[in-house]
Structure formats: C-alpha cells, structure tokens
Amino acid sequence: MGEQPIFTTRAHVFQIDPTTKKNWVPASKQAVTVSYFNDSTRNSYRIISVDGSKVIINSTITPNMNFTKTSQKFGQWADSRANTVFGLGFASEQQLSKFAEKFQEVKEAAKLAREKSQENMETSSNQSQESGRETPVANQVSSLNGTDDEKISHVGPETPEQKSENDLLKSVVDQRKLETELQTLKESNARLVDALQEANSNTDSWKSQVSKCQEENTELRKRVSELEVQCQEVNVERERNAQLTVRIHELEVDLQDKQQELENLRKQAEIIPQLMTECESITAKLQAAEVTNRDMSENMKLLQAEIDTNQQKERNMKMELKKFMDVLDGKIDELHDVRQGMSKLGIDN
C-alpha cells in the first residue's frame, strides 16, 4: 500500500536559523499544505510538506518528540535527525489545536508501534534460541536412535556378544548425545554472549542517545524560554505597532482635514483678487457716500436752521394771531354790546 495521508492542513512553514539558533527563517513564501503520512508496512509516521517541487518538511515522528504551542497561532517541534526545529504558523487557533492533537495521536501510535516491534524482536530471538538448543539435539538423537534402535529391533534374541555390542552402542549414543548437547549449549552460550554484548552496546547507544536527547531537551527548554521572552517582546511590539497604527490613522485623518482646509484656502485665495476689486469698488462707493453724507449733513444743518427760523416765525405769528384774536374778541364783544343797544333801542321805539 505504501504511505497514505491521514491528515492535511495549511500553514506557513518556518525553520530555525542554523547559525544563530534563535531566529526563524521562512521556508515558504505563503501557506502550503502540511500532511501526516502513515506507512502501514513499516508502522512509521511522517510529516511532509512540499512547496512546488521543493520538499521543505520531511520529519519522521518518534515517541520522544513534542509539539509545543508558543502562541495562539504558532507551534513548533524539534527533529534531531534533521538537526533543526520546524515552526508552523496557522490562520486560526482551531487549526493549531487540531494539528497539535493529531501530533499527540501520531506520537502515541509511533510509540505503540515501536513497543510492538521490540516485542516481536524479543519473541523471535527467544524462539530462535530455543530452536537452536532443541532442534539439533533432537534431530541428532532421533537419527541416532532411529538407526541403532532399528538395528537392535530387527535382530533376534540377544546373545552375550550382541548384548555387549548393544551396550557399547548405547554408550556411544549417549556420549554422542552429551557431545551434541554440549556443542549446542556452547553455541547457545556464544549466541547469548553475542546478544548480551549487542544489548550492552545498544544500551550504551541508548544511554548516549538519552543523554543527547536530554541535552537537546535542555537546549530546547532554554530556546523555549528565549522564544517566550521574544514572544513577549513581539507582543509588546505588536501593541506598540497597533498604537502607532491608530496614531498614524489619526494623523492621516488630520492630514486629510488640513489638506481640505488648504484646498479651501487655495480656492479663497483664487477669489481674493476679485474680492480686492470689489473691496476697492465698495471703498470708492463708501467714500462717495461719505462725501454725499457730508453734503447731506450740511443740507440738514441748513434745513434745521430754516426749520428753526420757520418755527420762530410760526411762534411770532401765533403771538400776533393771539393778539389779533384778543382784539377780535374785544371787537366782537363791542359789536355784541352795540347790537344789544340797538335791540333795546328798537324795542323802545
């Protein structure tokens, strides 16, 4: 069947800088496909990612690997075989959680596959050792017994000579059995010594690998601490950038307002000559109006003088008219007296 994909997602791929071991180097210019593959024939799991024709991730999952979430959308794991640290940036926190859960699941499956493989190796080793001890002896004994017993069983009644020969033959068979068992034990002992040496060498190798893994784990913890500090610094910088972005937006709005005001001033500046012309015309009209006002003021003064003169004349005429009325009233009274006198005279007559 070969390898089959069991989980696929998309993410931005990064690798740790091999020189500084601190900075991330982008392995892809954009988000690429990242997949888990399972090889059922070998019971192995790999993470593979290809950008075009370039393989940017080819990491075999082992039980001692750990996937660490360093932020809400970023995670990483160390691959000692590839001698690097891979980082993945996801579009959402849900995608990161799903990838981390799948990593833990694949890690457990790889651990179970390794334990099963070790059990099978131990079982086959034990079976080969038991077959090495028992089979040659049994075959040789059966072959010897089969040959000599058949010879003994096909003869007639034993004579003393035949009995002595049979006893000698049995002693020889027993000796051959002991020699065969001794040889088998020696071979088994040699195989056990080889297996023990191999186990010791494997133990030393595992110890060295464990110590190396511990050192790598210590380095990774230091690296994680440094990355956490860097992430905190990045978060602070992000907050600063957000504040700066808001400030830049406010300044852009202010700049637009200032540009609008400048445009309005430019438009006003364009009509300033016309306004100046109108202002000069209005100034001339105002001066003419002031001259006219002065003339009208002088005319008003003259008219006021005439009015005063006329009022004085009117007062004089009223006084004269009053005198005339008084005289007229006196004359009327006199005429009335004359009339009454005439009336009396007429009555008397």
C-alpha positions as CSV (number, residue, x, y, z in Angstrom):
1,M,0.0,0.0,0.0
2,G,2.9,2.5,0.8
3,E,2.4,5.7,2.6
4,Q,-1.1,7.2,2.8
5,P,-2.1,10.7,4.0
6,I,-4.2,10.7,7.2
7,F,-4.5,14.4,8.0
8,T,-3.9,17.5,5.9
9,T,-3.9,21.3,6.7
10,R,-2.3,24.5,5.5
11,A,0.2,26.6,7.3
12,H,3.2,28.9,6.9
13,V,6.4,26.8,7.4
14,F,9.5,28.1,9.3
15,Q,12.9,26.6,10.2
16,I,15.2,27.8,13.0
17,D,18.3,29.7,11.8
18,P,21.1,27.1,11.8
19,T,23.7,29.7,12.7
20,T,22.0,31.7,15.4
21,K,19.6,29.0,16.6
22,K,17.3,31.9,17.7
23,N,15.6,33.5,14.6
24,W,13.0,31.9,12.4
25,V,13.7,31.6,8.7
26,P,10.6,31.3,6.4
27,A,10.7,28.1,4.4
28,S,7.7,29.0,2.3
29,K,6.6,32.3,0.9
30,Q,2.9,31.5,1.5
31,A,0.7,29.0,3.3
32,V,1.4,25.5,2.0
33,T,-0.1,22.0,2.5
34,V,1.2,20.1,5.5
35,S,0.2,16.4,5.8
36,Y,0.6,13.5,8.1
37,F,1.6,10.3,6.3
38,N,1.3,6.7,7.6
39,D,3.4,3.8,6.2
40,S,1.4,0.7,7.3
41,T,4.2,-1.7,6.2
42,R,6.8,-0.1,8.4
43,N,4.5,1.3,11.1
44,S,6.0,4.7,10.7
45,Y,4.6,8.2,10.6
46,R,6.0,11.3,8.9
47,I,5.1,15.0,8.4
48,I,5.6,16.0,4.8
49,S,5.2,19.4,3.1
50,V,6.1,20.3,-0.4
51,D,6.3,23.9,-1.9
52,G,6.2,23.4,-5.6
53,S,9.0,20.9,-6.4
54,K,10.9,21.5,-3.1
55,V,10.4,19.4,0.0
56,I,10.5,21.7,2.9
57,I,9.4,19.2,5.7
58,N,10.3,15.5,5.9
59,S,10.1,14.7,9.6
60,T,9.6,11.2,10.9
61,I,7.6,11.2,14.2
62,T,9.3,9.5,17.1
63,P,7.9,8.9,20.6
64,N,10.3,11.4,22.2
65,M,9.2,14.3,20.0
66,N,7.0,17.0,21.5
67,F,4.9,19.7,19.7
68,T,4.8,23.0,21.6
69,K,2.3,25.8,21.2
70,T,4.3,29.0,21.6
71,S,1.3,31.4,20.8
72,Q,-2.3,31.2,19.8
73,K,-1.5,30.5,16.1
74,F,2.1,29.2,16.2
75,G,3.6,25.8,17.2
76,Q,7.0,24.1,16.8
77,W,8.8,20.7,17.2
78,A,12.4,19.6,17.2
79,D,13.7,16.9,14.8
80,S,17.1,15.6,15.9
81,R,17.5,13.6,12.8
82,A,17.1,16.6,10.6
83,N,19.1,18.7,13.1
84,T,16.6,21.5,13.0
85,V,13.4,22.9,14.6
86,F,10.3,23.3,12.5
87,G,7.7,26.0,13.1
88,L,4.2,26.3,11.7
89,G,2.0,29.4,11.6
90,F,-1.7,28.8,11.2
91,A,-4.6,31.0,10.2
92,S,-6.6,30.3,13.3
93,E,-6.2,28.8,16.8
94,Q,-8.6,25.9,15.9
95,Q,-6.3,24.7,13.1
96,L,-3.3,24.8,15.5
97,S,-5.3,22.8,18.1
98,K,-6.3,20.2,15.6
99,F,-2.7,19.8,14.3
100,A,-1.4,19.5,17.9
101,E,-4.0,16.8,18.8
102,K,-3.1,14.9,15.6
103,F,0.6,15.2,16.6
104,Q,0.0,13.7,20.0
105,E,-2.2,10.9,18.4
106,V,0.5,10.0,15.9
107,K,3.2,10.1,18.6
108,E,1.3,7.6,20.7
109,A,0.8,5.4,17.6
110,A,4.5,5.5,16.9
111,K,5.2,4.6,20.5
112,L,2.9,1.6,20.3
113,A,4.4,0.5,17.0
114,R,7.9,0.7,18.5
115,E,6.9,-1.3,21.6
116,K,5.2,-3.9,19.4
117,S,8.3,-4.1,17.1
118,Q,10.5,-4.7,20.1
119,E,8.2,-7.4,21.5
120,N,8.3,-9.1,18.1
121,M,12.1,-8.9,18.0
122,E,12.3,-10.4,21.5
123,T,9.9,-13.2,20.7
124,S,11.7,-14.1,17.5
125,S,15.0,-14.0,19.3
126,N,13.7,-16.3,22.1
127,Q,12.2,-18.7,19.5
128,S,15.5,-18.8,17.6
129,Q,17.5,-19.5,20.7
130,E,15.1,-22.3,21.8
131,S,15.1,-23.9,18.4
132,G,18.9,-23.7,18.3
133,R,19.1,-25.5,21.6
134,E,16.4,-28.2,21.0
135,T,16.2,-28.9,17.3
136,P,19.8,-30.1,16.5
137,V,19.9,-32.3,19.6
138,A,16.5,-33.8,18.9
139,N,17.3,-34.4,15.3
140,Q,20.7,-36.0,16.1
141,V,19.2,-38.1,18.9
142,S,16.3,-39.2,16.8
143,S,18.6,-40.0,13.9
144,L,21.0,-42.0,16.1
145,N,18.1,-43.7,17.9
146,G,16.4,-44.4,14.7
147,T,19.4,-46.0,13.2
148,D,20.7,-48.0,16.1
149,D,17.3,-49.0,17.5
150,E,16.2,-50.2,14.1
151,K,19.4,-52.3,14.0
152,I,18.7,-53.6,17.5
153,S,14.9,-54.2,17.0
154,H,15.5,-56.2,13.8
155,V,17.8,-58.7,15.4
156,G,16.7,-61.8,17.1
157,P,17.3,-62.8,20.7
158,E,20.3,-61.1,22.2
159,T,23.4,-63.1,22.7
160,P,26.1,-62.0,25.2
161,E,28.2,-60.7,22.4
162,Q,25.2,-58.8,20.9
163,K,24.3,-57.5,24.3
164,S,27.8,-56.2,24.9
165,E,27.8,-54.7,21.5
166,N,24.4,-53.1,22.2
167,D,25.7,-51.7,25.5
168,L,28.7,-50.4,23.7
169,L,26.5,-48.9,21.1
170,K,24.2,-47.3,23.7
171,S,27.2,-45.8,25.5
172,V,28.4,-44.4,22.2
173,V,25.0,-43.0,21.5
174,D,24.8,-41.5,25.0
175,Q,28.3,-40.0,24.5
176,R,27.2,-38.6,21.2
177,K,24.1,-37.1,22.8
178,L,26.2,-35.5,25.5
179,E,28.7,-34.1,23.0
180,T,25.8,-32.8,20.8
181,E,24.1,-31.1,23.8
182,L,27.4,-29.7,24.9
183,Q,28.1,-28.3,21.5
184,T,24.5,-26.9,21.4
185,L,25.0,-25.3,24.8
186,K,28.3,-23.8,23.7
187,E,26.6,-22.4,20.6
188,S,23.7,-21.1,22.6
189,N,26.2,-19.6,25.1
190,A,28.1,-17.9,22.3
191,R,24.8,-16.6,20.9
192,L,23.8,-15.3,24.3
193,V,27.2,-13.7,24.8
194,D,26.8,-12.0,21.4
195,A,23.3,-11.0,22.3
196,L,24.4,-9.7,25.6
197,Q,27.3,-7.7,24.0
198,E,24.9,-6.4,21.4
199,A,22.4,-5.5,24.2
200,N,25.2,-3.7,26.1
201,S,26.3,-1.8,23.0
202,N,22.6,-1.0,22.4
203,T,22.3,0.1,26.0
204,D,25.3,2.4,25.6
205,S,23.9,3.7,22.4
206,W,20.6,4.3,24.1
207,K,22.3,5.9,27.0
208,S,24.2,8.2,24.7
209,Q,21.0,9.0,22.8
210,V,19.1,9.6,26.0
211,S,21.9,11.9,27.2
212,K,21.9,13.6,23.9
213,C,18.1,13.9,24.0
214,Q,18.3,15.3,27.5
215,E,20.9,17.9,26.3
216,E,18.7,18.7,23.4
217,N,15.7,18.9,25.7
218,T,17.6,21.3,27.9
219,E,18.6,23.4,24.9
220,L,15.1,23.3,23.7
221,R,13.8,24.4,27.1
222,K,16.3,27.3,27.0
223,R,15.2,28.0,23.5
224,V,11.6,27.9,24.5
225,S,12.3,30.3,27.4
226,E,14.1,32.6,25.0
227,L,11.3,32.3,22.5
228,E,8.7,33.1,25.2
229,V,10.7,36.2,26.1
230,Q,10.9,37.0,22.4
231,C,7.2,36.4,22.0
232,Q,6.5,38.7,24.9
233,E,8.7,41.3,23.3
234,V,6.9,40.7,20.0
235,N,3.6,41.1,21.7
236,V,4.8,44.4,23.2
237,E,6.0,45.5,19.8
238,R,2.6,44.4,18.3
239,E,0.8,46.6,20.9
240,R,3.2,49.4,20.0
241,N,2.6,48.9,16.4
242,A,-1.2,48.8,17.0
243,Q,-0.9,52.1,18.9
244,L,1.3,53.5,16.2
245,T,-1.2,52.3,13.5
246,V,-4.0,54.1,15.4
247,R,-1.9,57.2,15.7
248,I,-1.0,57.1,12.0
249,H,-4.6,56.7,11.1
250,E,-5.5,59.7,13.3
251,L,-2.7,61.7,11.7
252,E,-3.9,60.7,8.2
253,V,-7.4,61.9,9.1
254,D,-5.9,65.2,10.4
255,L,-3.8,65.4,7.3
256,Q,-6.9,65.0,5.1
257,D,-8.6,67.7,7.1
258,K,-5.6,70.0,6.8
259,Q,-5.5,69.3,3.1
260,Q,-9.2,70.1,2.8
261,E,-8.6,73.3,4.7
262,L,-5.6,74.1,2.4
263,E,-7.8,73.4,-0.6
264,N,-10.4,75.7,0.7
265,L,-7.8,78.4,1.4
266,R,-6.5,78.0,-2.1
267,K,-10.0,78.4,-3.5
268,Q,-10.4,81.5,-1.3
269,A,-7.0,82.8,-2.5
270,E,-8.2,82.5,-6.0
271,I,-11.2,84.8,-5.3
272,I,-9.1,87.3,-3.3
273,P,-8.3,89.5,-6.3
274,Q,-12.0,89.6,-7.2
275,L,-12.7,90.4,-3.5
276,M,-10.0,93.1,-3.6
277,T,-11.5,94.6,-6.7
278,E,-14.9,94.5,-5.1
279,C,-13.4,96.0,-1.9
280,E,-11.9,98.8,-3.8
281,S,-15.2,99.5,-5.6
282,I,-17.0,99.4,-2.2
283,T,-14.4,101.7,-0.7
284,A,-14.9,104.2,-3.6
285,K,-18.6,103.9,-3.1
286,L,-18.2,104.4,0.6
287,Q,-16.0,107.4,0.1
288,A,-18.6,108.8,-2.3
289,A,-21.3,108.0,0.2
290,E,-19.3,109.8,2.9
291,V,-19.0,112.9,0.7
292,T,-22.7,112.7,0.0
293,N,-23.3,112.2,3.7
294,R,-21.3,115.3,4.5
295,D,-23.2,117.2,1.9
296,M,-26.5,115.9,3.3
297,S,-25.3,116.8,6.8
298,E,-24.6,120.3,5.7
299,N,-28.0,120.4,3.9
300,M,-29.6,119.0,7.1
301,K,-27.9,121.8,9.1
302,L,-29.3,124.4,6.7
303,L,-32.7,122.8,6.7
304,Q,-32.6,122.7,10.5
305,A,-31.7,126.3,10.6
306,E,-34.6,127.1,8.2
307,I,-36.9,124.9,10.4
308,D,-35.8,126.8,13.5
309,T,-36.4,130.1,11.6
310,N,-39.7,129.0,10.5
311,Q,-40.6,127.8,13.9
312,Q,-39.6,131.1,15.3
313,K,-41.7,132.8,12.7
314,E,-44.6,130.5,13.5
315,R,-44.3,131.4,17.2
316,N,-44.3,135.0,16.3
317,M,-47.3,134.5,14.0
318,K,-49.1,132.7,16.7
319,M,-48.4,135.5,19.1
320,E,-49.6,138.0,16.6
321,L,-52.6,135.8,15.8
322,K,-53.4,135.6,19.5
323,K,-53.2,139.3,19.8
324,F,-55.4,139.6,16.8
325,M,-57.8,137.2,18.3
326,D,-57.8,139.1,21.5
327,V,-58.5,142.3,19.6
328,L,-61.1,140.5,17.5
329,D,-62.8,139.1,20.7
330,G,-62.8,142.7,22.0
331,K,-64.3,143.9,18.8
332,I,-66.9,141.1,18.8
333,D,-67.8,142.0,22.4
334,E,-68.2,145.6,21.4
335,L,-70.3,144.6,18.4
336,H,-72.4,142.5,20.7
337,D,-72.9,145.4,23.1
338,V,-73.8,147.6,20.1
339,R,-76.3,145.0,18.9
340,Q,-77.9,144.7,22.3
341,G,-78.0,148.5,22.5
342,M,-79.6,148.6,19.1
343,S,-82.0,145.9,20.0
344,K,-83.0,147.8,23.1
345,L,-83.5,150.9,21.0
346,G,-85.7,149.1,18.6
347,I,-87.8,147.7,21.3
348,D,-88.1,151.1,22.9
349,N,-89.1,152.6,19.6
